[in-house]
């Protein structure tokens, strides 16, 4: 009986999942968009959760609406309306600062300026810090995903996944704070707590994720990682040759030496920077490193050295 009670409690608690699906659906009714995110360590169930949620909102969801790169995300946000989109933070370059800035601008523009396009955006991120403060304010909620590896009484391994909903709480005057997502229960606002997620097959079944869709999603994911690998190989081929490194090092030494002697001859840094076509601040940085120039030269000019860190 205790097992039945536990299953009933989990079933009741899982119903809160549909509460958040309704948030996205209700936004459509008011010509608005929504933004829900899943965060957590690798293999914590983020992708499965957001894929299921996206299909629960949009029964016509297809693999085209799963975006791994910024280009794909732009295309989907510009072309689609009244639909859900999954933004997969899977790429190795996804957390580069320039990449993050571009992505954050796109999300804010979509939600604030083009909210009327009625997009239910579901994002995956390993950590909340990868979203800038302005973007966090756009979140309707986010889920911290946790996966626990356990064993059945028969000794078979299985994973139990939970989603913990959080909210960005703000009065739009003071700094926002992160707090467990609360709902009104018996006249009192209380945290929802953990939401148990069924095993993947059952979860996909209730959300409307077909086997064909999941298979296409995995194929698209594999193709994306293959492309990332090819790009990395191409970048490695562009590294400077040993001869080029030696030439650049000598040019660097000569410039620092010339600039230092001009300063000794009372030529101002402003004039030197003007002749060089660089800001004075850049000249100061370069001169600040001149004390290490000899050490850099030794490291790079030695036959056994291949480093490119000489600037």
C-alpha positions in Angstrom: 0.0 0.0 0.0 2.8 2.4 0.8 4.1 2.0 -2.8 0.7 2.9 -4.2 0.5 5.9 -1.9 3.9 7.1 -3.1 3.0 6.7 -6.7 -0.3 8.6 -6.2 1.6 11.4 -4.5 4.1 11.6 -7.4 1.2 11.6 -9.9 -0.5 14.5 -8.1 2.8 16.4 -7.8 3.5 15.9 -11.5 0.3 17.7 -12.3 2.2 20.9 -11.5 4.1 20.4 -14.8 0.9 21.2 -16.6 0.5 24.4 -14.6 3.6 25.7 -16.4 2.5 24.5 -19.8 -0.6 26.5 -19.2 1.5 29.6 -18.6 2.9 29.3 -22.1 -0.5 28.6 -23.6 -2.2 31.5 -21.8 0.5 33.9 -23.1 -0.7 33.1 -26.7 -4.3 34.1 -25.7 -2.9 37.6 -24.9 -0.7 37.9 -28.0 2.4 37.4 -25.8 5.4 35.1 -25.7 6.9 33.2 -22.8 10.4 32.0 -21.8 11.0 29.0 -19.6 14.4 27.5 -19.0 15.9 24.3 -17.6 19.3 24.4 -15.9 21.5 21.7 -14.4 24.6 19.6 -14.8 25.0 17.3 -17.8 22.7 14.3 -18.0 20.3 15.9 -15.6 17.3 15.7 -18.0 17.2 19.2 -19.4 16.8 18.2 -23.0 14.1 15.6 -22.4 12.2 18.0 -20.1 12.2 20.9 -22.6 11.5 18.7 -25.6 8.5 17.3 -23.8 7.3 20.7 -22.6 7.6 22.2 -26.2 5.5 19.4 -27.6 2.9 19.8 -24.8 2.5 23.4 -25.9 2.6 22.9 -29.6 1.3 19.5 -30.9 2.7 20.3 -34.3 6.3 20.7 -33.0 9.0 19.3 -35.3 12.7 18.8 -35.2 13.2 22.0 -37.2 12.1 23.9 -34.0 15.1 22.5 -32.0 17.9 25.1 -32.4 21.5 24.3 -31.7 23.1 27.3 -33.3 22.4 31.0 -33.2 21.7 31.1 -36.9 19.0 28.4 -36.5 17.5 30.3 -33.5 17.3 33.5 -35.5 15.6 31.8 -38.4 13.0 30.1 -36.2 12.2 33.2 -34.2 11.8 35.2 -37.4 9.7 32.6 -39.3 7.5 31.0 -36.7 4.5 32.3 -34.8 2.3 30.8 -32.1 4.6 27.9 -31.6 7.2 26.6 -29.3 11.0 26.6 -29.9 13.7 24.6 -28.0 17.0 26.4 -27.6 19.7 23.8 -27.0 22.9 25.1 -25.3 24.9 22.2 -26.5 27.7 23.8 -28.6 31.2 24.1 -27.3 31.2 27.7 -28.2 27.8 28.5 -26.7 29.3 30.1 -23.6 31.8 32.4 -25.4 31.2 36.0 -24.3 30.6 37.3 -27.8 28.2 34.5 -28.5 26.3 35.0 -25.3 25.9 38.7 -25.9 24.4 38.1 -29.4 22.1 35.4 -28.0 21.0 37.6 -25.1 20.2 40.5 -27.4 18.1 38.2 -29.6 16.1 36.8 -26.7 15.3 40.2 -25.3 14.3 41.5 -28.7 12.0 38.5 -29.3 10.3 38.7 -25.9 10.1 42.5 -25.4 9.7 43.8 -29.0 8.2 40.9 -30.8 6.2 39.2 -28.0 3.1 39.4 -30.2 4.6 36.7 -32.4 3.5 34.3 -29.6 6.6 32.2 -29.1 7.0 29.7 -26.3 10.8 29.6 -25.9 12.3 26.8 -23.9 16.0 27.0 -23.2 18.7 24.7 -21.8 21.7 26.1 -19.8 24.1 24.4 -17.5 24.1 27.4 -15.2 21.9 30.5 -14.7 24.9 32.8 -14.9 25.0 32.2 -18.7 21.9 34.4 -18.9 22.6 38.1 -18.3 20.5 39.9 -15.7 18.4 41.6 -18.3 17.6 38.2 -19.9 16.8 36.6 -16.5 14.1 39.2 -16.0 12.3 37.8 -19.1 12.0 34.3 -17.5 8.5 33.3 -16.6 10.2 30.6 -14.5 13.2 28.2 -14.6 13.6 24.6 -13.5 16.7 23.3 -11.7 16.9 19.7 -13.0 18.3 16.9 -10.8 18.8 13.3 -11.7 19.4 10.5 -9.1 20.8 7.2 -10.1 19.2 4.3 -8.2 18.5 0.6 -8.3 15.3 -1.4 -8.4 14.8 -4.2 -5.8 16.0 -6.6 -8.5 19.2 -4.6 -8.9 18.4 -2.9 -12.2 19.8 0.6 -12.5 17.4 3.5 -13.3 17.4 7.2 -13.1 14.9 9.3 -11.2 14.5 12.9 -12.4 13.1 15.9 -10.6 12.4 19.4 -11.7 12.5 22.2 -9.1 10.7 25.4 -10.3 12.1 28.8 -9.4 11.1 32.4 -10.1 12.9 35.7 -10.6 11.1 37.8 -8.1 11.1 41.6 -8.6 9.0 44.7 -7.9 10.7 46.4 -10.9 12.3 48.8 -8.5 14.7 46.9 -6.3 17.2 44.2 -7.4 15.5 40.9 -8.4 15.9 37.8 -6.2 15.7 34.1 -7.0 13.2 32.2 -5.0 11.3 28.9 -5.2 8.2 29.3 -7.4 5.1 29.7 -5.2 1.4 29.2 -5.8 -1.6 29.8 -3.6 -2.7 26.8 -1.6 -5.6 27.2 0.8 -5.2 31.0 0.8 -1.4 30.8 1.5 1.4 31.2 -1.0 3.6 28.1 -0.7 6.5 26.7 -2.8 5.5 24.0 -5.3 8.5 21.9 -4.4 10.0 19.2 -6.6 8.1 17.9 -9.6 8.9 14.2 -10.3 9.4 13.5 -14.0 8.3 10.1 -15.2 10.7 7.9 -17.2 11.4 9.2 -20.7 9.1 6.9 -22.5 6.1 7.7 -20.3 6.9 11.4 -20.2 7.1 11.6 -24.0 3.9 9.7 -24.3 1.9 12.2 -22.1 3.5 15.2 -23.8 3.1 14.0 -27.4 6.7 13.4 -28.3 6.7 10.7 -31.0 9.6 8.2 -31.4 10.2 9.6 -34.9 10.6 13.1 -33.5 13.0 12.0 -30.8 15.0 10.0 -33.3 15.2 13.0 -35.7 16.2 15.2 -32.7 19.1 12.9 -31.9 20.2 12.8 -35.5 20.2 16.6 -35.7 22.2 16.7 -32.5 24.8 14.3 -33.8 25.1 16.3 -37.1 25.6 19.5 -35.1 28.4 18.1 -33.0 30.1 16.7 -36.2 30.0 20.2 -37.7 31.5 21.7 -34.5 34.4 19.2 -34.7 35.1 20.1 -38.4 35.2 23.8 -37.5 37.7 23.2 -34.8 40.0 21.3 -37.2 39.9 24.1 -39.6 40.8 26.6 -36.9 43.8 24.6 -35.9 45.2 24.6 -39.4 45.3 28.4 -39.3 47.9 28.5 -36.4 51.1 30.5 -37.2 54.1 28.6 -38.5 57.4 28.6 -36.5 59.0 31.1 -39.0 56.0 33.5 -38.7 56.2 33.4 -34.9 59.9 34.3 -35.0 59.2 37.2 -37.4 56.3 38.5 -35.3 58.4 38.3 -32.1 61.2 40.3 -33.7 58.8 42.9 -34.9 57.3 43.1 -31.5 60.7 43.5 -29.8 61.8 46.1 -32.3 58.6 48.2 -31.8 58.9 48.1 -28.0 62.5 49.1 -28.2 61.9 51.9 -30.6 59.0 53.3 -28.5 61.1 53.2 -25.3 63.9 55.1 -26.9 61.6 57.7 -28.3 60.2 58.3 -24.9 63.7 58.6 -23.5 64.3 61.3 -26.2 61.3 63.2 -24.8 58.8 62.2 -27.5 55.4 62.0 -25.9 53.4 58.8 -25.8 50.5 60.7 -27.5 52.7 61.5 -30.5 54.1 57.9 -30.6 50.6 56.5 -30.5 49.5 58.8 -33.2 52.3 57.8 -35.4 51.5 54.1 -34.7 47.8 54.5 -35.4 46.8 53.1 -32.0 45.2 54.6 -28.8 47.5 55.7 -26.0 46.0 53.2 -23.7 47.1 50.4 -26.1 50.6 51.8 -26.2 50.7 51.8 -22.4 49.7 48.2 -22.3 52.3 47.2 -24.8 55.0 49.2 -23.0 53.9 47.6 -19.7 54.8 44.2 -21.1 58.2 45.3 -22.5 60.0 44.2 -19.4 59.0 40.6 -20.3 60.0 40.9 -23.9 63.4 39.2 -23.5 61.7 36.2 -21.7 59.1 36.0 -24.5 61.8 36.0 -27.1 63.7 33.2 -25.4 60.5 31.1 -25.1 59.5 31.5 -28.8 62.9 31.4 -30.5 63.9 28.2 -28.8 63.6 25.3 -31.4 61.6 23.2 -28.9 59.0 25.9 -28.2 55.7 26.1 -30.1 53.7 28.5 -28.0 51.7 31.4 -29.5 51.3 33.4 -26.3 53.8 36.1 -27.0 51.6 39.3 -27.0 
